[in-house]
Amino acid sequence: MNLEEQNILPEPDQTDIDEAVETAVEVTETNEVEEPRSTGGAESNMTLSEAQELIAQLREGNRVLRDKYIRSHADLENFKRRMERDAALKNDETKMMVLRQCLDILDNFDRALEAIDDPSSPFAVGVRMIHKQFTDFLSTNRVEEIPSAGKMFDPYLHEALAKETVSDVPENTITAVFQKGYLYKDKLLRAAQVKVAVAPEPPSEGSPETDVMLTDS
């Protein structure tokens, strides 16, 4: 037997072929082939239009959720900023209340300096040093004195306690300061108590004489 004869397979018997075909037909008819289950919400035999509609629905749902997230994030940021602003305002109110009490102490130092007879005395030097230290502390905390003497009266910054009739300065000019005023961060900490100039009244004209006519009765 040569090599070619070894590679030639024997032809199958026709009876064997018929039996194999019958067996395959019986298996196909009796056994049901299960369809693969879909892991998603859509069926495996979805049409193109149905798939496009599902994609559009998913995109719309994503857009709605994204809008809700953006709004929620914006609301949260606004809430944080509002809380920070309220906390800053509350802190400023508390600080201003303490600083107003400090101004009363500064007023006493100002009166003490005005009452000193000998500016070169050790007592006067000590009072000036403490006064400067106190004013530096207020300046560090953004407290500024309101310019008042010689300025025009501002109802927001000044409180008029008296009026003075003068003719050499414009009306509503501040001629004297009874108590200094101060600002804190451009906010009114304490209004200055001042005296305001008013223009003299023009002299009143005398009432005209009336002629009385006498008639014979």
Secondary structure, 3 states (H helix, E strand, C coil): CCHHHHHCCCCCCHHHHHHHHHHHHHHHHHCCCCCCCCCCCCCCCCCHHHHHHHHHHHHHHHHHHHHHHHHHHHHHHHHHHHHHHHHHHHHHHHHHHHHHHHHHHHHHHHHHHHHCCCCCCHHHHHHHHHHHHHHHHHHHCCEEECCCCCCECCCCCEEEEEEEECCCCCCCEEEEEEECCEEECCEEEECEEEEEEECCCCCCCCCCCCCCCCCCC
